[in-house]
Amino acid sequence: MLLALLAPAKGPVIDVSGHLSVATGVLWLGLACALAFFLVRPELWRRLWLERVDPRPAGLFRIVYGVVVLWTLLDLIPLLRFLFTDEGLWLPAMARKNYGGELRRLWDPEHGFEHWWSVIPALWSKFSLFHLRADPTFVWAVFGLTCASVTAMILGIKTRLSTLASWFLVNTFYSYSPVFYSGGDTVLRVFLFLGLLTRWGEAYSLDAWWRRKRELLAGSVVVPALRKIPAWPLRIMMLQLAIIYCATGALKSGFTWFDGTALFYALSLDHFYRHPAQIQVATFLHMIGFLPLSTWVTKAWETLFPLALVGVALRRFEREASAGTWPKVQMWRRLLSYALVAAVIGALAYVGGLAAYYYHRPTEGPVPLTREQAQALVVAGALAFPALLVGCYLWLRARRPQAHAWVLRWLCGKRLWLSIGLVMHLVIDVVMNVGTFVQVMLAIYIPWLSAAELDAIWRTLMSRPLGEGEGERPKRKAGWRDALLRPLDRLRYRGPREPYVIHHAADEASVRRVALLRMWDLGSRLTFETDPSVPAGALAVTVPGDKKRLAGVEAGRALVAILPGFWWLYPWCLAPGVRTLAGRTVLRTFELR
């Protein structure tokens, strides 16, 4: 099974029938051992999939990812008529015949669907509304409805329904014809489906705001908390990203990836490069060895990216083991679970060896190897690498606690693996024309964040750089070293800004109104003071560094800068004639109605 999937798209046909049934049986055995592992250790299954977690990372992911989906859709506007209407590349009948899946036999223009239930198998396969009708008016109407549903998803309006509508309508475009999209678009569709399974409307959404507002106005004596959400869709997203990177790195097996010329060729392709002059730059970087090194680092980083998942699991284990909350299990269950893991690794090693035997070409690669040698090398490496990692980790844990902490924090830490990916994708976006691929890939890093990390990000965004000699920031001597380290010091050493002071009356209505305002304070920039001089139900704001107290629309406009939920209003605050409207919008949001 796996050997057949690994067959190259071009080149000579390779007969794998000699080991196909054996490989399939070994893979089934490995899957059975993996399932048996969780039967032996059910507490790990519960911790992995059945937990409930803070919804804020999922909510932020919904917003950022929705913006990327909308961006991708708007990018299609110049090509909409050519790609999707019956006046362009495909007539609906042609597209239905080539890409319509089961719809080809379940529907025809004259009689419609054969049975009422034929809609179900049609939807299950490659269904697109444009296979039924593709005149320009209809296509533009569907496009407008798609953009509206994605916008509603971003804002969190009827989030479950708008996410379902977005997923269905976005797939209407992608299922019509595959000629225009690439791997990045496939990732976009996959994670939009996973978002459909995620309760990502429980934070940073109008749905969550309206629910909490209703609870507060109904008499709640505390600020209503966000409801926790199931963790398993977010864990699947993390696993999916690791699979994407690991598979991509493993498939980078051509000779150009071994001799370090792959990135040079990629940057020189006239289909991808953004700037014609960059070919000369790429030649220079290759000549000095920078591009070959980057090629090898990219392949190694992608192939080994699952270590980031291992690091997440190990850090949690160490944290809970130190706190005494990690579950205790009998010795026989522990040993049996270890044996089952070893069996899974052995099954994968065996199949990997067969793949090397069939697909290795002795004439390629940096070192000439026969098929049998390549098979033995892959099997030995697949068995030895996990054993070596486990042995080194246990030794560090027992003998070198400082090195062990460094491995957990950096070598297996999210900050290393995600930071390398961030830099790599930003460079790709600067030098290569790949659509919104970079934005899609960076957006799906967000499910890796924890609520505590997200809080730290908000605090950093709302903080200020410390002055030299202030707090922990060192005061460096003037010179080249100071010039190089000053930007890093500004990022590393930061402190809280002086808060905005919200003055309000002491009556119940005023207290509930400021409680509504407190829900939007993501960076802890607000403090609240009762003031008898403020009218009941009104708010006044004192801005740091300004002794003047602001009231009315001026107070609302002042809050735009520190409440991320209103940052989209900031351009309005700068435009003459609509400043009042921006301030009034903020104040009306916190009215008791």
PEWOZI-V886462 format. One record per residue. N is the residue number from 1. SS is DSSP state (h for helix, s for strand, l for the rest). PSI is psi in whole degrees, 0 to 359 (NA if undefined). D_CENTER is the distance of its C-alpha to the mean C-alpha in Angstrom with 1 decimal. Layout:
n = [N | N]
ss = [SS | SS]
psi = [PSI | PSI]
d_center = [D_CENTER | D_CENTER]
This chain:
n = [1 | 2 | 3 | 4 | 5 | 6 | 7 | 8 | 9 | 10 | 11 | 12 | 13 | 14 | 15 | 16 | 17 | 18 | 19 | 20 | 21 | 22 | 23 | 24 | 25 | 26 | 27 | 28 | 29 | 30 | 31 | 32 | 33 | 34 | 35 | 36 | 37 | 38 | 39 | 40 | 41 | 42 | 43 | 44 | 45 | 46 | 47 | 48 | 49 | 50 | 51 | 52 | 53 | 54 | 55 | 56 | 57 | 58 | 59 | 60 | 61 | 62 | 63 | 64 | 65 | 66 | 67 | 68 | 69 | 70 | 71 | 72 | 73 | 74 | 75 | 76 | 77 | 78 | 79 | 80 | 81 | 82 | 83 | 84 | 85 | 86 | 87 | 88 | 89 | 90 | 91 | 92 | 93 | 94 | 95 | 96 | 97 | 98 | 99 | 100 | 101 | 102 | 103 | 104 | 105 | 106 | 107 | 108 | 109 | 110 | 111 | 112 | 113 | 114 | 115 | 116 | 117 | 118 | 119 | 120 | 121 | 122 | 123 | 124 | 125 | 126 | 127 | 128 | 129 | 130 | 131 | 132 | 133 | 134 | 135 | 136 | 137 | 138 | 139 | 140 | 141 | 142 | 143 | 144 | 145 | 146 | 147 | 148 | 149 | 150 | 151 | 152 | 153 | 154 | 155 | 156 | 157 | 158 | 159 | 160 | 161 | 162 | 163 | 164 | 165 | 166 | 167 | 168 | 169 | 170 | 171 | 172 | 173 | 174 | 175 | 176 | 177 | 178 | 179 | 180 | 181 | 182 | 183 | 184 | 185 | 186 | 187 | 188 | 189 | 190 | 191 | 192 | 193 | 194 | 195 | 196 | 197 | 198 | 199 | 200 | 201 | 202 | 203 | 204 | 205 | 206 | 207 | 208 | 209 | 210 | 211 | 212 | 213 | 214 | 215 | 216 | 217 | 218 | 219 | 220 | 221 | 222 | 223 | 224 | 225 | 226 | 227 | 228 | 229 | 230 | 231 | 232 | 233 | 234 | 235 | 236 | 237 | 238 | 239 | 240 | 241 | 242 | 243 | 244 | 245 | 246 | 247 | 248 | 249 | 250 | 251 | 252 | 253 | 254 | 255 | 256 | 257 | 258 | 259 | 260 | 261 | 262 | 263 | 264 | 265 | 266 | 267 | 268 | 269 | 270 | 271 | 272 | 273 | 274 | 275 | 276 | 277 | 278 | 279 | 280 | 281 | 282 | 283 | 284 | 285 | 286 | 287 | 288 | 289 | 290 | 291 | 292 | 293 | 294 | 295 | 296 | 297 | 298 | 299 | 300 | 301 | 302 | 303 | 304 | 305 | 306 | 307 | 308 | 309 | 310 | 311 | 312 | 313 | 314 | 315 | 316 | 317 | 318 | 319 | 320 | 321 | 322 | 323 | 324 | 325 | 326 | 327 | 328 | 329 | 330 | 331 | 332 | 333 | 334 | 335 | 336 | 337 | 338 | 339 | 340 | 341 | 342 | 343 | 344 | 345 | 346 | 347 | 348 | 349 | 350 | 351 | 352 | 353 | 354 | 355 | 356 | 357 | 358 | 359 | 360 | 361 | 362 | 363 | 364 | 365 | 366 | 367 | 368 | 369 | 370 | 371 | 372 | 373 | 374 | 375 | 376 | 377 | 378 | 379 | 380 | 381 | 382 | 383 | 384 | 385 | 386 | 387 | 388 | 389 | 390 | 391 | 392 | 393 | 394 | 395 | 396 | 397 | 398 | 399 | 400 | 401 | 402 | 403 | 404 | 405 | 406 | 407 | 408 | 409 | 410 | 411 | 412 | 413 | 414 | 415 | 416 | 417 | 418 | 419 | 420 | 421 | 422 | 423 | 424 | 425 | 426 | 427 | 428 | 429 | 430 | 431 | 432 | 433 | 434 | 435 | 436 | 437 | 438 | 439 | 440 | 441 | 442 | 443 | 444 | 445 | 446 | 447 | 448 | 449 | 450 | 451 | 452 | 453 | 454 | 455 | 456 | 457 | 458 | 459 | 460 | 461 | 462 | 463 | 464 | 465 | 466 | 467 | 468 | 469 | 470 | 471 | 472 | 473 | 474 | 475 | 476 | 477 | 478 | 479 | 480 | 481 | 482 | 483 | 484 | 485 | 486 | 487 | 488 | 489 | 490 | 491 | 492 | 493 | 494 | 495 | 496 | 497 | 498 | 499 | 500 | 501 | 502 | 503 | 504 | 505 | 506 | 507 | 508 | 509 | 510 | 511 | 512 | 513 | 514 | 515 | 516 | 517 | 518 | 519 | 520 | 521 | 522 | 523 | 524 | 525 | 526 | 527 | 528 | 529 | 530 | 531 | 532 | 533 | 534 | 535 | 536 | 537 | 538 | 539 | 540 | 541 | 542 | 543 | 544 | 545 | 546 | 547 | 548 | 549 | 550 | 551 | 552 | 553 | 554 | 555 | 556 | 557 | 558 | 559 | 560 | 561 | 562 | 563 | 564 | 565 | 566 | 567 | 568 | 569 | 570 | 571 | 572 | 573 | 574 | 575 | 576 | 577 | 578 | 579 | 580 | 581 | 582 | 583 | 584 | 585 | 586 | 587 | 588 | 589 | 590 | 591 | 592 | 593]
ss = [l | h | h | h | h | l | l | l | l | l | l | l | l | l | l | l | h | h | h | h | h | h | h | h | h | h | h | h | h | h | h | h | h | h | h | h | h | h | h | h | l | h | h | h | h | h | h | h | h | l | l | s | s | l | l | h | h | h | h | h | h | h | h | h | h | h | h | h | h | h | h | h | h | h | l | l | h | h | h | h | h | h | h | h | l | l | l | l | l | l | l | h | h | h | h | h | h | h | h | l | l | l | h | h | h | h | s | s | l | l | l | s | s | l | l | l | l | h | h | h | h | h | h | h | l | l | l | l | h | h | h | l | l | l | l | h | h | h | h | h | h | h | h | h | h | h | h | h | h | h | h | h | h | h | h | l | l | l | h | h | h | h | h | h | h | h | h | h | h | h | h | h | h | h | h | h | l | l | l | l | l | l | h | h | h | h | h | h | h | h | h | h | h | h | h | h | h | l | l | l | l | l | l | l | l | h | h | h | h | h | h | h | h | h | h | h | h | l | l | l | l | l | l | l | l | l | l | l | s | s | l | h | h | h | h | h | h | h | h | h | h | h | h | h | h | h | h | h | h | h | h | l | l | l | h | h | h | h | h | l | l | h | h | h | h | h | h | h | l | l | l | l | s | l | l | l | l | h | h | h | h | h | h | h | h | h | h | l | l | h | h | h | h | h | h | h | h | h | h | h | h | h | h | l | l | h | h | h | h | h | h | h | h | h | h | h | h | h | h | h | h | h | h | l | l | l | l | l | l | l | h | h | h | h | h | h | h | h | h | h | h | h | h | h | h | h | h | h | h | h | h | h | h | h | h | h | h | h | h | l | l | l | l | l | l | l | l | l | l | l | h | h | h | h | h | h | h | h | h | h | h | h | h | h | h | h | h | h | h | h | h | h | h | h | h | h | h | h | h | l | h | h | h | h | h | h | h | h | h | h | h | l | l | h | h | h | h | h | h | h | h | h | h | h | h | h | h | h | h | h | h | s | l | l | l | l | h | h | h | h | h | h | h | l | l | h | h | h | l | l | h | h | h | h | h | h | h | h | h | h | h | l | s | s | s | l | l | l | l | l | l | l | l | l | l | l | l | l | l | h | h | h | h | h | h | h | h | h | h | h | h | h | l | s | s | s | l | l | l | s | s | s | s | s | l | l | l | h | h | h | h | h | h | h | h | h | h | h | l | l | l | l | l | l | l | s | s | s | s | s | l | l | l | l | l | l | l | l | s | s | s | s | l | l | l | l | l | l | s | s | s | l | h | h | h | h | h | h | h | l | l | l | l | h | h | h | h | h | h | h | h | h | h | h | l | l | l | l | h | h | h | h | h | h | h | h | h | h | h | l | l | l | l]
psi = [303 | 323 | 322 | 322 | 332 | 358 | 137 | 150 | 329 | 162 | 184 | 146 | 132 | 126 | 112 | 13 | 335 | 329 | 9 | 312 | 324 | 314 | 320 | 317 | 320 | 320 | 319 | 321 | 317 | 319 | 319 | 321 | 322 | 318 | 321 | 327 | 314 | 339 | 325 | 326 | 68 | 335 | 331 | 325 | 316 | 318 | 329 | 317 | 331 | 11 | 163 | 136 | 169 | 134 | 356 | 317 | 320 | 321 | 317 | 321 | 320 | 317 | 308 | 315 | 321 | 321 | 320 | 318 | 315 | 320 | 315 | 319 | 313 | 332 | 342 | 353 | 314 | 337 | 4 | 314 | 321 | 321 | 330 | 348 | 165 | 6 | 8 | 230 | 319 | 136 | 151 | 320 | 321 | 315 | 320 | 321 | 321 | 326 | 6 | 356 | 225 | 344 | 336 | 326 | 353 | 346 | 143 | 155 | 333 | 318 | 352 | 213 | 146 | 316 | 162 | 328 | 359 | 343 | 326 | 307 | 333 | 318 | 330 | 332 | 204 | 76 | 139 | 138 | 332 | 347 | 340 | 323 | 136 | 32 | 154 | 320 | 316 | 317 | 316 | 326 | 317 | 321 | 315 | 319 | 323 | 313 | 322 | 318 | 321 | 321 | 317 | 323 | 317 | 315 | 342 | 40 | 117 | 60 | 315 | 317 | 316 | 328 | 317 | 315 | 320 | 314 | 314 | 315 | 323 | 319 | 338 | 322 | 316 | 333 | 346 | 318 | 139 | 8 | 344 | 347 | 166 | 192 | 325 | 323 | 327 | 318 | 319 | 315 | 319 | 313 | 336 | 323 | 317 | 327 | 329 | 330 | 352 | 138 | 64 | 8 | 7 | 0 | 150 | 40 | 156 | 329 | 311 | 322 | 313 | 322 | 312 | 325 | 318 | 318 | 319 | 317 | 341 | 357 | 9 | 136 | 356 | 161 | 121 | 134 | 159 | 142 | 134 | 156 | 158 | 141 | 340 | 323 | 323 | 322 | 323 | 321 | 318 | 315 | 320 | 318 | 318 | 320 | 317 | 310 | 315 | 316 | 319 | 317 | 320 | 326 | 349 | 68 | 4 | 165 | 330 | 335 | 339 | 326 | 359 | 16 | 358 | 314 | 326 | 315 | 320 | 319 | 346 | 354 | 125 | 345 | 337 | 327 | 146 | 326 | 119 | 326 | 347 | 345 | 318 | 321 | 317 | 321 | 317 | 315 | 325 | 322 | 323 | 0 | 0 | 315 | 318 | 316 | 318 | 324 | 311 | 322 | 318 | 313 | 315 | 317 | 315 | 315 | 322 | 8 | 329 | 343 | 334 | 322 | 318 | 318 | 320 | 315 | 317 | 320 | 322 | 319 | 312 | 322 | 315 | 329 | 321 | 325 | 351 | 17 | 357 | 132 | 139 | 138 | 159 | 154 | 321 | 325 | 320 | 313 | 320 | 321 | 323 | 318 | 323 | 321 | 317 | 323 | 320 | 316 | 320 | 319 | 316 | 323 | 320 | 314 | 321 | 322 | 320 | 321 | 318 | 322 | 317 | 325 | 354 | 134 | 117 | 336 | 350 | 161 | 160 | 334 | 126 | 126 | 144 | 170 | 317 | 321 | 318 | 320 | 313 | 322 | 317 | 316 | 314 | 318 | 319 | 330 | 321 | 325 | 310 | 320 | 319 | 318 | 314 | 316 | 315 | 321 | 315 | 323 | 316 | 320 | 324 | 324 | 332 | 76 | 325 | 316 | 325 | 316 | 322 | 320 | 316 | 320 | 325 | 299 | 321 | 15 | 151 | 326 | 325 | 307 | 319 | 328 | 319 | 316 | 320 | 312 | 316 | 314 | 325 | 320 | 318 | 317 | 328 | 322 | 351 | 142 | 94 | 30 | 222 | 21 | 315 | 315 | 322 | 312 | 321 | 326 | 325 | 6 | 337 | 321 | 346 | 346 | 145 | 168 | 322 | 320 | 324 | 320 | 319 | 323 | 316 | 318 | 322 | 318 | 327 | 1 | 181 | 151 | 136 | 149 | 162 | 128 | 354 | 132 | 229 | 356 | 126 | 156 | 109 | 154 | 145 | 140 | 188 | 325 | 319 | 320 | 324 | 322 | 345 | 313 | 322 | 322 | 322 | 327 | 325 | 317 | 106 | 157 | 165 | 145 | 160 | 132 | 158 | 142 | 124 | 117 | 133 | 162 | 170 | 0 | 162 | 319 | 318 | 320 | 319 | 328 | 317 | 335 | 322 | 319 | 324 | 329 | 338 | 358 | 94 | 340 | 14 | 46 | 358 | 140 | 155 | 136 | 135 | 141 | 114 | 343 | 348 | 130 | 152 | 134 | 354 | 165 | 146 | 148 | 134 | 118 | 138 | 137 | 359 | 115 | 347 | 134 | 128 | 142 | 166 | 218 | 333 | 322 | 317 | 319 | 326 | 330 | 344 | 322 | 336 | 357 | 104 | 331 | 346 | 10 | 333 | 344 | 352 | 317 | 328 | 323 | 338 | 343 | 124 | 142 | 338 | 5 | 319 | 321 | 322 | 313 | 321 | 325 | 318 | 314 | 320 | 333 | 328 | 19 | 149 | 80 | NA]
d_center = [30.1 | 27.6 | 30.2 | 30.5 | 26.8 | 26.9 | 29.8 | 29.4 | 29.4 | 32.3 | 35.3 | 37.8 | 37.3 | 37.1 | 38.8 | 36.9 | 39.1 | 40.9 | 38.0 | 35.8 | 37.2 | 37.1 | 33.5 | 32.5 | 34.6 | 33.0 | 29.5 | 30.6 | 32.2 | 29.0 | 27.2 | 30.1 | 30.1 | 26.4 | 27.3 | 30.4 | 28.5 | 26.9 | 30.3 | 31.8 | 29.1 | 28.0 | 27.1 | 24.2 | 23.0 | 23.2 | 21.3 | 18.5 | 18.1 | 20.5 | 19.7 | 18.9 | 16.6 | 16.3 | 14.5 | 13.5 | 9.9 | 9.5 | 11.7 | 10.1 | 6.8 | 9.6 | 11.3 | 9.1 | 7.7 | 11.4 | 12.7 | 11.1 | 12.6 | 15.8 | 15.9 | 15.9 | 18.5 | 20.7 | 20.6 | 22.5 | 25.3 | 27.7 | 27.4 | 27.4 | 31.1 | 31.2 | 28.4 | 28.7 | 32.2 | 35.5 | 36.7 | 34.3 | 33.2 | 33.5 | 35.9 | 34.4 | 36.9 | 35.8 | 32.1 | 32.9 | 35.1 | 32.6 | 29.2 | 30.2 | 30.2 | 32.4 | 33.0 | 35.5 | 38.0 | 37.1 | 37.7 | 40.1 | 40.8 | 44.3 | 43.9 | 40.3 | 38.9 | 41.4 | 40.7 | 38.9 | 36.6 | 35.8 | 32.9 | 31.0 | 31.1 | 30.5 | 27.2 | 26.3 | 26.6 | 25.5 | 26.5 | 26.5 | 28.6 | 29.7 | 31.4 | 33.8 | 34.3 | 33.1 | 35.5 | 34.1 | 34.6 | 32.7 | 29.8 | 29.5 | 29.9 | 27.0 | 24.9 | 25.8 | 25.1 | 21.6 | 20.9 | 22.5 | 20.5 | 17.1 | 18.6 | 19.8 | 16.4 | 15.1 | 18.2 | 18.0 | 21.4 | 22.2 | 18.5 | 18.9 | 21.4 | 19.6 | 16.4 | 18.8 | 20.7 | 17.7 | 16.6 | 20.3 | 21.2 | 18.4 | 19.4 | 22.9 | 22.3 | 20.5 | 23.1 | 26.1 | 26.0 | 23.8 | 25.5 | 23.2 | 19.6 | 18.0 | 15.3 | 12.6 | 13.9 | 13.9 | 10.1 | 10.1 | 12.6 | 11.3 | 8.1 | 10.6 | 12.9 | 10.9 | 10.5 | 14.2 | 14.7 | 12.9 | 15.2 | 12.9 | 16.0 | 17.5 | 16.5 | 16.5 | 18.2 | 21.7 | 22.2 | 21.6 | 23.8 | 26.5 | 26.6 | 26.9 | 29.4 | 31.5 | 31.7 | 32.7 | 35.3 | 36.6 | 37.8 | 35.0 | 36.3 | 32.9 | 29.7 | 27.9 | 24.9 | 21.5 | 21.4 | 19.3 | 17.2 | 17.0 | 14.5 | 14.5 | 11.9 | 9.3 | 11.1 | 11.0 | 7.2 | 7.7 | 10.8 | 9.7 | 7.7 | 10.9 | 13.1 | 11.9 | 12.6 | 15.7 | 17.1 | 16.8 | 18.5 | 21.1 | 21.9 | 22.6 | 26.1 | 28.4 | 31.0 | 29.4 | 26.6 | 29.4 | 31.6 | 28.9 | 29.5 | 26.3 | 24.6 | 28.0 | 28.4 | 24.9 | 25.6 | 29.0 | 28.2 | 29.5 | 27.0 | 24.0 | 25.5 | 25.4 | 28.5 | 31.6 | 32.7 | 29.7 | 31.5 | 34.1 | 31.5 | 29.8 | 33.3 | 34.0 | 30.8 | 31.5 | 35.1 | 34.4 | 32.0 | 28.7 | 27.1 | 28.3 | 26.9 | 23.5 | 23.7 | 24.4 | 21.8 | 19.1 | 20.4 | 20.8 | 17.3 | 15.6 | 18.2 | 18.1 | 14.4 | 15.0 | 17.0 | 14.0 | 14.0 | 17.7 | 17.6 | 15.6 | 18.4 | 21.2 | 20.5 | 20.6 | 23.7 | 25.4 | 24.7 | 26.1 | 28.9 | 30.0 | 30.1 | 31.9 | 29.5 | 28.4 | 30.3 | 33.5 | 34.3 | 37.5 | 38.1 | 38.6 | 35.2 | 33.5 | 35.5 | 35.0 | 31.2 | 31.4 | 33.6 | 31.2 | 28.3 | 30.8 | 31.7 | 28.2 | 27.9 | 31.3 | 30.5 | 27.6 | 29.8 | 32.5 | 30.5 | 29.0 | 32.6 | 33.7 | 31.0 | 32.3 | 35.9 | 35.5 | 33.2 | 34.3 | 36.7 | 39.3 | 39.7 | 36.2 | 34.4 | 35.5 | 37.9 | 40.0 | 39.5 | 41.0 | 39.0 | 40.3 | 39.4 | 35.9 | 35.6 | 37.1 | 34.8 | 31.6 | 32.9 | 34.1 | 30.9 | 28.7 | 31.1 | 31.8 | 28.3 | 27.1 | 30.6 | 30.6 | 27.3 | 28.6 | 32.0 | 30.8 | 28.5 | 31.5 | 33.8 | 31.8 | 31.3 | 35.0 | 36.5 | 34.2 | 32.3 | 31.3 | 29.9 | 28.2 | 26.5 | 25.5 | 23.9 | 21.9 | 20.8 | 20.3 | 20.7 | 18.5 | 16.5 | 12.9 | 14.3 | 15.9 | 13.4 | 10.4 | 13.3 | 14.7 | 11.6 | 11.5 | 15.2 | 15.2 | 13.0 | 15.0 | 18.1 | 17.3 | 16.8 | 20.2 | 22.2 | 21.0 | 20.9 | 17.9 | 17.2 | 13.7 | 12.2 | 11.2 | 9.6 | 7.6 | 6.4 | 6.1 | 4.3 | 1.0 | 3.4 | 4.5 | 5.4 | 7.2 | 9.3 | 12.6 | 14.8 | 17.1 | 14.8 | 13.7 | 17.5 | 18.2 | 16.0 | 18.0 | 21.2 | 20.6 | 20.1 | 23.2 | 25.2 | 27.7 | 28.6 | 31.6 | 34.7 | 36.3 | 38.1 | 36.5 | 35.0 | 33.6 | 33.1 | 35.8 | 38.4 | 38.6 | 41.5 | 41.4 | 40.7 | 38.3 | 36.4 | 36.1 | 34.8 | 32.1 | 31.0 | 31.4 | 27.9 | 26.3 | 28.6 | 27.6 | 23.9 | 24.8 | 27.7 | 27.1 | 28.8 | 28.6 | 30.0 | 33.0 | 32.0 | 33.1 | 35.8 | 36.0 | 39.6 | 40.4 | 43.4 | 43.9 | 44.3 | 41.9 | 40.5 | 39.6 | 38.0 | 35.9 | 34.9 | 33.7 | 31.8 | 29.9 | 29.3 | 28.1 | 25.1 | 23.7 | 24.3 | 21.0 | 22.5 | 25.8 | 27.7 | 30.3 | 33.4 | 35.8 | 39.6 | 42.2 | 44.8 | 47.9 | 48.3 | 45.2 | 46.1 | 44.8 | 41.4 | 40.9 | 38.5 | 39.3 | 37.1 | 38.2 | 36.0 | 36.1 | 38.8 | 40.4 | 43.2 | 43.3 | 42.1 | 40.2 | 40.6 | 39.8 | 37.6 | 37.7 | 36.1 | 33.4 | 32.7 | 32.6 | 29.8 | 27.4 | 26.7 | 25.6 | 23.8 | 20.2 | 20.6 | 23.5 | 22.3 | 22.4 | 26.1 | 26.7 | 28.0 | 30.4 | 31.8 | 32.8 | 34.4 | 38.0 | 39.0 | 35.7 | 35.3 | 37.2 | 34.9 | 31.8 | 33.6 | 34.9 | 31.5 | 30.3 | 33.5 | 33.5 | 30.1 | 31.9 | 35.1 | 36.3 | 36.4]
